[in-house]
């Protein structure tokens, strides 16, 4: 594993060298973990021939190519490690540093001119290696197991909050570090909402119920969403709405091809939705990258909101593909999957979340 992290650091060094940066101060927790394999590390100073890891306590299992710098209690690890930088150009993650921390880093390294790294580590993280993808596969399997077990239980009369807590517990029971994000359960007129926080509403016969969940396994996070009907056979409007979202999400998944544009998935879904009079639901796009963070680069669609996003889909890039439609006062449907971009000769996009997307009556 030391070779994996060493190779990642060499790739960052090459980027820094090309940009005229002598050293990189990495402070975003997921970026530090990706470069070192140490979840608890506080900050990393990477020079052309040295790696210095700021830690609160001595580490037992770590990459031996990194030296440790113990940070005294109450001091900022980024500032402490920056004080050792004897360079002229120091790259920093401006998107992670507050103004106060940025000023403190500058004061700690007065010789250095601070230069923004411009999300360099996040860009290196976009394409995953097979070990990372294996972790994502397990995360997807854990979420599927937890959801499958819940669907076999009695739902009527239970609150959204209780169901969300049970799903989080079940994922941990199956080996997850924890949930990839707080599980969201919406029932009745809450169903299908993108960021609904589960509350005290209890499941009733005939409700739509939407579950958005993901497991975190060894730091890697998968995400999925499914919508079902509780208790009774679905009504005609529920069948039609679910069929619309199902068709639009399938069109988006099928557009996820190696070399395709980052906007292709959204355009494919938009064509289906516009034909049914729901063009507005893709304001935030249809997906994003996943990995050590539940939301990573790239973004799929909504290029007007993410003007820095451009380019083509690459091999071994895991992304979410999902969308939802809600009807005021009635509820809605949301369906989401985690997939990995693969070449057509390998069967195309690899689906990591396999719980059925059919409209089941539970």
C-alpha positions in Angstrom: 0.0 0.0 0.0 2.9 2.4 0.6 3.6 2.2 -3.1 0.1 3.3 -3.9 0.3 6.4 -1.7 3.8 7.2 -2.8 2.7 7.1 -6.4 -0.2 9.4 -5.6 2.1 11.9 -4.0 4.5 11.8 -7.0 1.6 12.7 -9.2 0.8 15.7 -7.1 4.5 16.7 -7.1 4.5 16.6 -10.9 1.5 18.9 -10.9 3.1 21.3 -8.5 6.4 21.3 -10.4 4.6 22.1 -13.7 2.8 25.0 -12.0 6.1 26.4 -10.5 5.1 25.4 -6.9 7.9 24.2 -4.6 5.7 22.5 -2.0 2.0 21.7 -1.3 0.2 22.2 2.0 -2.7 19.8 1.9 -5.4 20.4 4.5 -8.7 19.0 3.2 -9.2 15.8 5.2 -10.2 13.5 2.3 -7.2 14.8 0.3 -4.8 14.1 3.2 -6.2 10.6 3.6 -6.0 9.9 -0.2 -2.3 10.9 -0.2 -1.3 9.1 2.9 -3.9 6.4 3.8 -4.1 7.9 7.3 -7.8 8.9 8.3 -6.7 10.8 11.4 -4.0 12.9 9.8 -4.4 16.7 10.2 -2.4 18.1 7.4 0.4 17.2 4.9 3.3 19.2 3.7 4.7 17.7 0.5 8.0 19.1 -0.9 9.9 17.8 -3.9 11.7 15.2 -1.8 9.9 15.0 1.5 6.5 14.3 3.0 5.7 15.6 6.5 2.4 14.6 8.2 0.9 16.6 11.0 -0.7 14.3 13.6 -2.2 14.8 17.1 -0.8 11.4 18.3 2.0 9.1 17.1 0.7 6.7 14.4 1.2 2.9 14.5 0.0 1.9 11.0 1.1 4.4 8.5 3.0 4.9 5.2 6.7 4.8 6.2 7.6 7.3 3.5 5.9 10.1 5.5 7.6 11.6 8.5 5.4 12.7 11.5 5.1 16.1 13.1 3.3 16.0 16.5 1.0 19.0 16.8 0.7 20.5 20.3 -2.8 20.6 21.7 -4.7 23.7 20.7 -2.5 24.6 17.8 -3.6 24.5 14.1 -1.9 21.6 12.3 -1.8 23.5 9.0 0.0 26.4 10.7 2.4 24.2 12.5 3.5 22.2 9.5 3.6 25.3 7.3 6.1 26.8 9.7 8.6 24.2 8.6 8.3 25.1 4.9 11.5 26.7 3.6 10.3 27.3 0.1 9.5 30.3 -2.1 6.2 29.1 -3.6 3.8 27.2 -1.3 0.7 25.7 -2.7 -2.4 25.7 -0.5 -6.0 24.5 -0.8 -7.7 27.9 -0.7 -11.1 26.2 -0.9 -10.5 24.5 2.4 -8.8 27.3 4.3 -10.8 30.1 6.0 -9.5 33.6 5.7 -8.2 33.4 9.2 -6.3 30.2 8.6 -4.9 31.4 5.3 -3.5 34.5 7.1 -2.0 32.3 9.8 -0.3 30.0 7.3 1.1 33.0 5.5 2.5 34.4 8.8 4.0 31.0 9.7 5.8 30.7 6.3 6.9 34.4 5.7 9.4 33.4 3.0 6.8 31.7 0.9 4.4 33.1 -1.6 1.1 31.3 -1.2 -0.4 29.9 -4.4 -3.7 28.2 -4.8 -3.6 24.5 -5.7 -6.9 24.8 -7.7 -8.4 21.5 -6.5 -5.4 19.6 -7.9 -5.8 16.7 -5.5 -9.5 16.4 -6.1 -8.8 16.2 -9.8 -6.3 13.5 -9.3 -8.9 11.6 -7.3 -11.5 11.5 -10.0 -10.2 8.3 -11.7 -10.2 5.5 -9.1 -7.9 2.5 -8.9 -9.3 -1.0 -8.4 -8.8 -1.0 -4.7 -10.9 2.1 -4.4 -13.6 0.6 -6.7 -13.6 -2.6 -4.6 -14.4 -0.4 -1.5 -17.2 1.3 -3.4 -18.6 -2.1 -4.5 -18.8 -3.2 -0.9 -20.4 0.1 0.1 -23.0 -0.4 -2.5 -23.6 -4.0 -1.4 -24.0 -2.9 2.2 -26.6 -0.3 1.3 -28.5 -2.8 -0.8 -28.5 -5.3 2.1 -29.8 -2.8 4.6 -32.6 -1.6 2.3 -33.6 -5.1 1.3 -34.1 -6.1 4.9 -36.1 -3.0 5.6 -38.4 -3.7 2.7 -39.2 -7.1 4.3 -40.3 -5.5 7.6 -43.6 -3.9 8.6 -43.6 -0.2 7.7 -47.0 1.2 8.4 -47.2 3.3 11.6 -43.4 3.8 11.8 -41.9 7.3 11.6 -39.5 8.6 9.0 -36.9 9.3 11.6 -37.2 5.7 13.1 -36.8 4.1 9.7 -33.8 6.3 8.9 -32.1 5.3 12.2 -32.8 1.7 11.5 -31.2 1.8 8.1 -28.1 3.5 9.5 -27.9 0.8 12.2 -28.4 -2.0 9.7 -25.6 -0.7 7.5 -23.2 -0.7 10.4 -24.3 -4.2 11.3 -23.3 -5.3 7.8 -19.8 -3.8 8.1 -20.1 -0.1 7.2 -18.0 2.5 8.9 -21.2 4.4 9.1 -23.7 6.0 6.7 -22.2 7.9 3.8 -24.5 10.7 4.7 -27.5 11.0 7.0 -30.2 8.6 5.7 -33.2 10.4 4.3 -36.7 8.8 4.4 -39.7 10.7 3.0 -43.3 9.4 3.1 -46.6 10.7 1.7 -46.2 14.3 0.5 -42.5 14.2 1.6 -41.6 11.5 -0.8 -39.3 12.3 -3.7 -37.9 15.5 -2.1 -34.2 15.8 -2.8 -33.0 16.9 0.7 -35.9 16.1 2.9 -34.9 15.6 6.6 -36.8 12.7 8.1 -39.3 13.8 10.7 -42.1 12.4 12.8 -44.6 11.7 10.0 -45.7 8.0 10.2 -46.1 5.7 7.3 -49.7 5.3 6.1 -51.4 2.8 3.8 -51.0 4.0 0.2 -48.1 6.3 0.8 -45.2 6.7 -1.5 -42.0 6.2 0.5 -38.6 7.4 -0.8 -35.4 6.2 0.8 -32.0 7.9 0.0 -29.1 6.1 1.6 -25.5 5.2 1.3 -22.9 3.2 3.2 -19.3 4.3 3.9 -16.8 1.4 3.7 -13.1 2.1 4.5 -13.8 5.7 3.8 -15.5 5.2 0.4 -19.1 6.2 -0.1 -21.8 4.9 -2.4 -25.3 6.4 -2.8 -28.7 5.2 -3.9 -32.4 6.2 -3.8 -35.5 4.1 -4.3 -39.3 4.8 -4.1 -42.0 2.3 -3.3 -45.7 2.3 -2.4 -46.7 1.1 1.0 -49.4 -1.4 1.8 -51.8 -1.1 -1.1 -51.6 -1.5 -4.9 -50.4 1.7 -6.4 -52.8 4.2 -7.7 -52.8 5.1 -11.4 -51.1 8.5 -10.8 -48.4 6.8 -8.7 -47.8 4.3 -11.5 -47.5 7.0 -14.1 -45.2 9.2 -12.0 -42.9 6.3 -11.1 -42.8 5.2 -14.7 -41.7 8.7 -15.8 -38.9 8.9 -13.3 -37.9 5.3 -13.9 -37.7 6.0 -17.7 -35.8 9.3 -17.3 -33.3 7.8 -14.9 -32.7 4.8 -17.2 -32.1 7.1 -20.1 -29.5 9.0 -18.0 -27.8 5.8 -17.0 -27.7 4.6 -20.6 -26.0 7.9 -21.6 -23.2 7.3 -19.2 -20.6 6.1 -21.7 -16.8 6.4 -21.8 -15.8 9.5 -23.7 -19.2 11.0 -23.4 -19.8 14.6 -22.3 -20.5 15.5 -18.7 -23.9 16.9 -19.9 -25.1 13.8 -21.9 -26.8 12.1 -18.9 -28.8 15.3 -18.1 -29.7 15.9 -21.7 -31.0 12.3 -22.0 -33.1 12.6 -18.9 -34.3 16.1 -19.9 -35.7 14.9 -23.2 -37.9 12.3 -21.3 -39.0 14.8 -18.7 -39.8 17.6 -21.2 -42.0 15.3 -23.1 -44.1 14.9 -20.0 -44.1 18.5 -18.9 -41.4 18.4 -16.1 -38.3 20.1 -17.5 -37.6 22.1 -14.3 -36.5 19.1 -12.1 -32.9 19.0 -13.4 -31.9 22.4 -12.0 -29.1 20.7 -10.0 -28.1 18.2 -12.7 -28.4 14.4 -12.4 -25.3 13.4 -10.5 -21.7 13.8 -9.4 -18.6 11.8 -8.5 -18.3 9.8 -5.4 -15.4 8.4 -3.4 -13.9 9.5 -0.1 -16.5 12.3 -0.2 -20.1 11.6 -1.1 -19.9 14.6 -3.5 -16.8 14.8 -5.7 -15.9 15.9 -9.2 -17.2 15.5 -11.9 -20.7 17.0 -11.9 -23.1 15.6 -14.4 -25.2 18.3 -16.0 -26.1 21.9 -14.9 -23.0 23.3 -16.4 -24.4 26.8 -15.9 -24.2 26.1 -12.1 -20.7 24.5 -12.4 -19.0 26.5 -15.1 -15.6 24.9 -14.3 -16.9 21.5 -15.4 -16.0 20.4 -18.9 -14.4 17.5 -20.6 -15.3 13.8 -21.1 -16.1 10.9 -18.9 -13.1 8.7 -18.2 -12.7 5.0 -17.4 -13.0 4.0 -13.7 -14.9 7.2 -12.7 -17.7 6.4 -10.2 -20.7 8.7 -10.3 -24.2 8.9 -9.0 -27.1 9.2 -11.6 -30.4 10.2 -10.1 -33.4 12.4 -10.3 -36.8 13.0 -8.9 -40.2 14.5 -9.6 -42.6 15.7 -6.9 -46.2 16.7 -7.1 -47.3 19.4 -4.6 -49.4 18.0 -1.8 -49.2 14.4 -3.2 -45.5 13.4 -3.0 -43.1 12.1 -5.6 -40.5 9.7 -6.8 -36.8 9.7 -6.6 -34.4 7.1 -8.1 -30.6 7.2 -7.9 -27.8 4.7 -8.5 -24.0 4.7 -8.1 -22.2 3.5 -11.3 -18.7 3.3 -12.6 -17.8 4.4 -16.1 -16.5 1.5 -18.1 -15.7 0.9 -21.8 -18.3 -0.7 -24.0 -16.1 -3.8 -24.5 -16.3 -4.4 -20.7 -20.1 -4.1 -20.8 -20.5 -0.4 -20.3 -21.2 1.3 -17.0 -21.0 -0.9 -14.0 -24.0 -0.7 -11.6 -23.0 -0.8 -7.9 -26.4 -0.4 -6.3 -28.7 -3.2 -7.5 -31.8 -3.1 -5.4 -34.8 -3.2 -7.8 -36.1 0.1 -9.1 -39.5 -1.4 -10.0 -42.6 0.0 -8.2 -43.2 -2.5 -5.4 -46.2 -2.4 -3.1 -44.7 -3.2 0.3 
